[in-house]
Amino acid sequence: MVRNMTGREFILKTPLGVEDILALRVGDRVFLSGELYVARDATHRRMLSEVAQGKELPFPIHGAVLYYAGPTPPPPHEPVGSIGPTTSRRMDPYLAFFLERGLRATIGKGERGEEVKQLLEKYKAVYFIACGGAGAYLSTFVVSQEVLAYEDLGAQALFRLLVKDFPLMVAYDAFGGDLFEEGKIRYRRILLYHRENSNRGE
Amino acid sequence: MKEIWVFDIVEKVKNALLEINIRSDAALRQKMLDALVAEESEAGREMLTQILENYVVAEERRLPLCQDTGMVMAEVRVGSEVSIRGGNLRQALDEAIRLAYREGYFRKSIIADPFFGKNTQDNTPGVYFFEWVEGNCLEIDLLVKGGGCDNITTLGMLEPGSTPDDVERFILRELDRKAALACPPLVVGVGIGGNGAYALFLASRALSRPLGSLHPDPRYRELEKKWCEDINRLGIGPQGVGGRVTCLEVRIETYPCHIASFPVGLVCSCHVFRRKTLRW
């Protein structure tokens, strides 16, 4: 379904509530302030295995926002290094675990699996994208960064970021909307006869 | 014999790696400005604007353009009349990477073994290709690419006797599914011919050409232009949000091939196109 991309802007603070999520539609721009928890593949695996051993999650999950990223080490003259999003699809298998426990949003880049859209509808959550490959620019919205857990994982440690007006775009909303699909349909000017009926997520 | 000292190679490669990870070159900036003018999608323009802002911030604050400072690839051509003095070329390249990634506070992303390894902590080793050529020149093409765009690398073993249209269709289908994951707008390298392994090498090598350089053969120049235009008709757009600009340039490299096969390698760089050629 092609919806008009609204280009609306929202200023939000973490933790996010259900009402925040339900107001958002694909294409909306969001400037997010508050805490973000930074995790990549190895961080997710570690959190899951610790919870399986009966430990608590190392951050408050209710209304939380996970940022899929692996920053560069901060140089001595900066509070934070370059910190752009990584490919979200790799974290798809772990998403349900966190949504069940109260996660409200994730931030990354690129398309995700079909099952993610269903999970977001079910748990009333969204998927934001930040601009990939703009890690230096995005670092200017980070007020502070600290290692919260798993320091031994280096760039894959769990970080807590304090951000101010971090620029995001809603890629999947809580109603099944998909910015990538809608954008592509809208701007496509070529026929590829292999795909018009088939689904991309083969 | 021309003598080239290893310490000189280390120094120049190190400086080049520091530079390409932090500074966008003028040609790339111009390309991105052109893209911003051409882009119709509001979301796409927003992404391009952030990409342009990123160039300024990275240079001013000496931060890497992208947090994924990649695995370094070097394609080295050693002239027959060149003598490398004071050490070993491979070790020199590793040393340059080690120094640059420490000094630049770049991310160390290399694991010593795919299954059983730990992070090497210094981003070594790089991936090196050595070629021996005639003459007294040493040339090193450096290419830095992150994991995101490397993950869409594809080899197609097409039918022998494939036409340019067949190859284009293959590329469009692959990019239609994968380009949004690789941080578009992309620089697209296409290697055609040789064998499977060599086609991928050719596609990688195609990325070593500077932006704006034209293919010497007008027939391939035409194809590069047409394929780029058609990729931009896919509608994927900057960062995949929908739009007109998905591809900055297509480069084609070819080699003779076997009558029974038609290998096509597809290797892309994300919009943070980090390359430099060094010459001695």
Boltz contact constraints between the chains, C-beta under 6 A:
constraints:
  - contact:
      token1: [A, 7]
      token2: [B, 42]
      max_distance: 6.0
  - contact:
      token1: [A, 71]
      token2: [B, 67]
      max_distance: 6.0
  - contact:
      token1: [A, 72]
      token2: [B, 64]
      max_distance: 6.0
  - contact:
      token1: [A, 72]
      token2: [B, 67]
      max_distance: 6.0
  - contact:
      token1: [A, 72]
      token2: [B, 105]
      max_distance: 6.0
  - contact:
      token1: [A, 72]
      token2: [B, 106]
      max_distance: 6.0
  - contact:
      token1: [A, 72]
      token2: [B, 107]
      max_distance: 6.0
  - contact:
      token1: [A, 73]
      token2: [B, 105]
      max_distance: 6.0
  - contact:
      token1: [A, 75]
      token2: [B, 105]
      max_distance: 6.0
  - contact:
      token1: [A, 82]
      token2: [B, 63]
      max_distance: 6.0
  - contact:
      token1: [A, 82]
      token2: [B, 64]
      max_distance: 6.0
  - contact:
      token1: [A, 82]
      token2: [B, 67]
      max_distance: 6.0
  - contact:
      token1: [A, 83]
      token2: [B, 67]
      max_distance: 6.0
  - contact:
      token1: [A, 84]
      token2: [B, 66]
      max_distance: 6.0
  - contact:
      token1: [A, 84]
      token2: [B, 67]
      max_distance: 6.0
  - contact:
      token1: [A, 87]
      token2: [B, 148]
      max_distance: 6.0
  - contact:
      token1: [A, 87]
      token2: [B, 181]
      max_distance: 6.0
  - contact:
      token1: [A, 110]
      token2: [B, 180]
      max_distance: 6.0
  - contact:
      token1: [A, 110]
      token2: [B, 181]
      max_distance: 6.0
  - contact:
      token1: [A, 111]
      token2: [B, 180]
      max_distance: 6.0
  - contact:
      token1: [A, 131]
      token2: [B, 47]
      max_distance: 6.0
  - contact:
      token1: [A, 131]
      token2: [B, 50]
      max_distance: 6.0
  - contact:
      token1: [A, 132]
      token2: [B, 183]
      max_distance: 6.0
  - contact:
      token1: [A, 132]
      token2: [B, 239]
      max_distance: 6.0
  - contact:
      token1: [A, 133]
      token2: [B, 66]
      max_distance: 6.0
  - contact:
      token1: [A, 133]
      token2: [B, 183]
      max_distance: 6.0
  - contact:
      token1: [A, 133]
      token2: [B, 270]
      max_distance: 6.0
  - contact:
      token1: [A, 133]
      token2: [B, 271]
      max_distance: 6.0
  - contact:
      token1: [A, 133]
      token2: [B, 272]
      max_distance: 6.0
  - contact:
      token1: [A, 134]
      token2: [B, 50]
      max_distance: 6.0
  - contact:
      token1: [A, 134]
      token2: [B, 51]
      max_distance: 6.0
  - contact:
      token1: [A, 134]
      token2: [B, 54]
      max_distance: 6.0
  - contact:
      token1: [A, 135]
      token2: [B, 66]
      max_distance: 6.0
  - contact:
      token1: [A, 135]
      token2: [B, 67]
      max_distance: 6.0
  - contact:
      token1: [A, 136]
      token2: [B, 54]
      max_distance: 6.0
  - contact:
      token1: [A, 136]
      token2: [B, 57]
      max_distance: 6.0
  - contact:
      token1: [A, 136]
      token2: [B, 58]
      max_distance: 6.0
  - contact:
      token1: [A, 136]
      token2: [B, 63]
      max_distance: 6.0
  - contact:
      token1: [A, 136]
      token2: [B, 65]
      max_distance: 6.0
  - contact:
      token1: [A, 137]
      token2: [B, 50]
      max_distance: 6.0
  - contact:
      token1: [A, 137]
      token2: [B, 53]
      max_distance: 6.0
  - contact:
      token1: [A, 137]
      token2: [B, 54]
      max_distance: 6.0
  - contact:
      token1: [A, 137]
      token2: [B, 57]
      max_distance: 6.0
  - contact:
      token1: [A, 140]
      token2: [B, 57]
      max_distance: 6.0
  - contact:
      token1: [A, 155]
      token2: [B, 107]
      max_distance: 6.0
  - contact:
      token1: [A, 179]
      token2: [B, 241]
      max_distance: 6.0
  - contact:
      token1: [A, 180]
      token2: [B, 180]
      max_distance: 6.0
  - contact:
      token1: [A, 180]
      token2: [B, 240]
      max_distance: 6.0
  - contact:
      token1: [A, 183]
      token2: [B, 237]
      max_distance: 6.0
  - contact:
      token1: [A, 183]
      token2: [B, 241]
      max_distance: 6.0
  - contact:
      token1: [A, 183]
      token2: [B, 242]
      max_distance: 6.0
  - contact:
      token1: [A, 184]
      token2: [B, 235]
      max_distance: 6.0
  - contact:
      token1: [A, 184]
      token2: [B, 236]
      max_distance: 6.0
  - contact:
      token1: [A, 184]
      token2: [B, 242]
      max_distance: 6.0
  - contact:
      token1: [A, 186]
      token2: [B, 242]
      max_distance: 6.0
  - contact:
      token1: [A, 187]
      token2: [B, 41]
      max_distance: 6.0
  - contact:
      token1: [A, 187]
      token2: [B, 235]
      max_distance: 6.0
  - contact:
      token1: [A, 187]
      token2: [B, 242]
      max_distance: 6.0
  - contact:
      token1: [A, 187]
      token2: [B, 243]
      max_distance: 6.0
  - contact:
      token1: [A, 188]
      token2: [B, 235]
      max_distance: 6.0
  - contact:
      token1: [A, 189]
      token2: [B, 233]
      max_distance: 6.0
  - contact:
      token1: [A, 190]
      token2: [B, 233]
      max_distance: 6.0
  - contact:
      token1: [A, 192]
      token2: [B, 172]
      max_distance: 6.0
  - contact:
      token1: [A, 192]
      token2: [B, 176]
      max_distance: 6.0
  - contact:
      token1: [A, 194]
      token2: [B, 173]
      max_distance: 6.0
  - contact:
      token1: [A, 200]
      token2: [B, 177]
      max_distance: 6.0
